[in-house]
Amino acid sequence: MSRSKNSLLKDLRGLIEAQAVQLGVEARSRRGRIPPHQVERLESLEKLAGLLARREPNLKRRRLLLSAVLIVTAACTSWLLFGRKAYTTVLAEMRLSETGFELVGERSLLDREVSVSEISVSGLSHIEMPAGTQYPAPSPPSLGHRPSALAIEVREGGRLSLGGLTPGAGARVTVSNISTRPSRFRIAFKGPAASLRLAVAGPMRLDRSKEVVFSYPQVILLETDSATETMVDLTLRLDETLELASHLPVRNLALYRVHEEGNGLGARATAESTILGGNLILEEINSSERRLRLGEPLTFQRSEGVIQALRLKEGEWLLDFEGRVCGMETGFRERRRSLMPTHGQWLRAQDGGAWLFWGAAFYLVGLAYGVLTWLGIEI
């Protein structure tokens, strides 16, 4: 109807212009004398054209307002469908060959002493042996002798256990497998100086060469060097299991190891996933579960939470982690994609499905009305 009105207004203005020209010709031929009824008819037509044209500015304003509404609505819809939350809560139950994390506070990594058959510790600043044990061999002070490593192997009848492994707050800790033997693993950390305590009894071999017999249970105290990374390589006794301290507050969880390829300026670092399998649960999205495949990359821009459990079983690290993560991604290189939930998924999970349905319905109705109005079709 609006199109027919526009056409009518155009024809009417053409008629008014034609009659005005004709009336002007008559006025010139009659020396200014024009019948009053013709002037009144022309004025009436002019008023009619004015009434029809009065709605044109309103139509323009309506189009501008409608454009703004459609733009805002499209932006909100895009935000719901494609915008992703900055943080989300996850539960991770994974099998790993290696994992790393940063300690939030000073906390022992072991809740109890762990019996081992062999241990090697590097990155030490001080070794305090039991009284009467000549190790390391005394050296002149001028040489500045500082022992940096210690290796102990239990001989038949001996017993060795590790306890008091307490890196300082902010220390970066990595646990990994270093052998095909399921009982052989490494705990590495770098940060503030820490202390380790070894309980020894019976015959031992120190640094694979010196035989020492501790006639009764004694303690070896080790202090780490904050300037270097400390690596503790352990081999568990056959009857021993390892489980790190539970409810361990951590941040910046890493599920990959870094390999360096090449030498010098041409060296390149690549990340390799250490995931062997498991499940990732998004708590805020109705506890939706995602199965993790062998070698699937999974990275976090930031993460902070609690390691509920971390234990070594048959050569695999079993990790239970709960916390908040940011920038969660998967995939390889250019095919990486975000796993963070969208705002729409989050709203739907918060019993907001009805709001999304009615919002979409109103949006579609408004969109149809707007298109028709834009085309000049009145409803």
Secondary structure, 3 states (H helix, E strand, C coil): CHHHHHHHHHHHHHHHHHHHHHHHHHHHHCCCCCCHHHHHHHHHHHHHHHHHHCCHHHHHHHHHHHHHHHHHHHHHHHHHHHCECCCEEEEEEEEECEEEEEECCCCCCECCCEEEEEEEEECEEEEECCCCCCCCCCCCHHHCCCCCEEEEEECCCCEEEEECCCCCCCCEEEEEECCCCCCEEEEEEECCCCEEEEEEEEEEEECCCEEEEEEEEEEEEEEECCCCCEEEEEEECCCCCEEECCCEEEEEEECEEEEEECCHHHCEEEEEECEEEEEEEECCCCCEEEEECCCCCEECCEEEEEEEEEEEECCEEEEEEEEEEECCEECCHHHCEECCCEHHHHHHHHHHHHHHHHHHHHHHHHHHHHHHHHCCCCC
